[in-house]
Amino acid sequence: MLKRNILEIHVLVLAFMLVVWYFPTNFNFLIWNVFLAIVPFDLALRIRATKSTRWLKWGLTAAWVVFFPNTMYMVTDFSHLSSIGTGLMTETQFFNYAILASGVLMGMLFGMSSAHAVAIAYFGEKKSLQTLAFYAGLSLLSAFGIYLGRFLRLNSWELVTDMHGVLTQVAQAFTTHSLVFVVSFGALQLAILLMYHVLRKM
């Protein structure tokens, strides 16, 4: 049943990508962004399924942390609404709004689901304080990753292709501008993750 659900999720993602690619919109970048957002989701499923090999689990978790900001990064994609106007007046705006909102919400759901899966894999259902600390740390780290992606245009893949360049830019990114962004978006993510965590327990 689980494998079937996972397959269905990937089919839905592929269908969304085909719609974005085939129909004229201003948001073709959603294809790449949604792809990057599903990577941590897949990694989280693997982390949850890994029981015996500690090093494999830690390695997958490190990769997941690197790619996780790509999920919540999609919240900032709403800034692209300016390209079609902020009013809901025309049929073109209806369609573009629906496409953009679908991509953003898809990315966020992948983020919330993957964070929940990783938290459960490490802390179980009952260790609330550890889970809260995990979500708080993840939210701040992810917010900084979003800042690097949005303002410095860095990508998770570049940690593999140009690690030295990435580390140099990261070292220069600690400014008042980045601090306000990280605190604001860190708080936003923490609220979203905690709400999702509580809802999943109902």
ZIRA-V42061 format. One record per residue. N is the residue number from 1. RES is the residue in one small letter. PHI is phi in degrees with one decimal (999 if undefined). PSI is psi in whole degrees, 0 to 359 (* if undefined). Layout:
BEGIN
n:res:phi:psi
N:RES:PHI:PSI
N:RES:PHI:PSI
END
This chain:
BEGIN
n:res:phi:psi
1:m:999:316
2:l:-62.7:315
3:k:-61.6:322
4:r:-65.4:318
5:n:-62.7:318
6:i:-63.1:318
7:l:-62.0:318
8:e:-62.6:320
9:i:-61.0:316
10:h:-68.7:326
11:v:-65.7:318
12:l:-63.5:320
13:v:-63.6:316
14:l:-62.2:319
15:a:-62.3:318
16:f:-61.4:316
17:m:-61.6:320
18:l:-65.6:322
19:v:-63.2:314
20:v:-62.8:320
21:w:-71.4:322
22:y:-82.9:318
23:f:-90.4:143
24:p:-71.0:116
25:t:-138.7:176
26:n:-93.9:10
27:f:-124.8:42
28:n:-62.5:338
29:f:-62.4:342
30:l:-63.5:332
31:i:-60.0:311
32:w:-68.8:318
33:n:-65.4:320
34:v:-68.7:323
35:f:-60.1:314
36:l:-64.4:330
37:a:-74.9:331
38:i:-82.1:342
39:v:-58.9:308
40:p:-64.5:331
41:f:-62.5:313
42:d:-65.2:321
43:l:-64.3:320
44:a:-64.3:322
45:l:-63.1:321
46:r:-69.6:321
47:i:-61.4:315
48:r:-63.7:327
49:a:-83.6:345
50:t:-81.6:120
51:k:-113.3:322
52:s:-101.5:325
53:t:-95.6:103
54:r:-64.2:317
55:w:-65.4:323
56:l:-64.5:318
57:k:-63.4:317
58:w:-66.9:320
59:g:-63.9:318
60:l:-64.8:322
61:t:-66.1:320
62:a:-60.9:316
63:a:-64.6:321
64:w:-63.2:318
65:v:-61.0:321
66:v:-65.1:319
67:f:-90.7:344
68:f:-56.0:318
69:p:-56.5:338
70:n:-64.2:337
71:t:-75.5:304
72:m:-74.9:342
73:y:-54.8:329
74:m:-66.8:344
75:v:-57.9:323
76:t:-72.8:348
77:d:-67.2:343
78:f:-62.0:341
79:s:-62.4:338
80:h:-76.2:355
81:l:-60.9:336
82:s:-60.9:337
83:s:-73.6:343
84:i:-120.1:2
85:g:92.8:149
86:t:-91.9:355
87:g:-92.6:150
88:l:-99.0:90
89:m:-123.8:325
90:t:-115.9:164
91:e:-62.7:324
92:t:-63.3:319
93:q:-65.5:320
94:f:-55.5:310
95:f:-65.7:315
96:n:-65.0:320
97:y:-60.1:314
98:a:-62.7:318
99:i:-64.7:312
100:l:-64.8:315
101:a:-62.7:322
102:s:-61.7:315
103:g:-64.7:316
104:v:-63.3:312
105:l:-65.7:325
106:m:-61.8:313
107:g:-61.4:317
108:m:-64.9:320
109:l:-64.6:321
110:f:-62.1:320
111:g:-65.4:311
112:m:-63.0:317
113:s:-65.1:318
114:s:-69.6:320
115:a:-64.2:319
116:h:-62.3:316
117:a:-63.3:318
118:v:-68.6:320
119:a:-61.1:317
120:i:-67.1:322
121:a:-62.1:326
122:y:-96.7:326
123:f:-116.6:350
124:g:75.1:195
125:e:-89.7:339
126:k:-105.4:346
127:k:-87.0:82
128:s:-67.7:318
129:l:-65.8:317
130:q:-64.2:320
131:t:-65.2:317
132:l:-61.5:315
133:a:-62.9:320
134:f:-61.6:312
135:y:-63.9:321
136:a:-65.0:312
137:g:-62.9:317
138:l:-62.7:319
139:s:-62.8:316
140:l:-67.6:317
141:l:-64.0:318
142:s:-65.8:320
143:a:-61.1:321
144:f:-67.0:322
145:g:-62.6:320
146:i:-63.3:319
147:y:-59.8:316
148:l:-63.1:322
149:g:-74.0:318
150:r:-75.5:318
151:f:-101.7:328
152:l:-101.6:357
153:r:58.5:34
154:l:-85.8:151
155:n:-124.8:149
156:s:-55.7:325
157:w:-62.6:333
158:e:-69.0:343
159:l:-64.0:336
160:v:-90.9:317
161:t:-84.0:332
162:d:-151.6:63
163:m:-61.7:319
164:h:-62.0:316
165:g:-63.2:320
166:v:-64.5:313
167:l:-63.5:324
168:t:-63.7:315
169:q:-69.8:325
170:v:-62.8:318
171:a:-63.0:332
172:q:-92.1:359
173:a:-93.0:0
174:f:-84.8:91
175:t:-131.6:172
176:t:-61.5:321
177:h:-58.3:312
178:s:-69.4:325
179:l:-63.2:313
180:v:-63.1:319
181:f:-62.7:313
182:v:-63.5:316
183:v:-64.0:316
184:s:-65.5:309
185:f:-78.1:336
186:g:-66.1:316
187:a:-64.3:320
188:l:-60.0:312
189:q:-65.8:320
190:l:-61.4:317
191:a:-61.9:317
192:i:-65.9:314
193:l:-65.5:319
194:l:-66.8:319
195:m:-62.5:316
196:y:-63.7:318
197:h:-60.9:316
198:v:-67.3:317
199:l:-63.3:325
200:r:-68.0:338
201:k:-87.6:353
202:m:-78.8:*
END
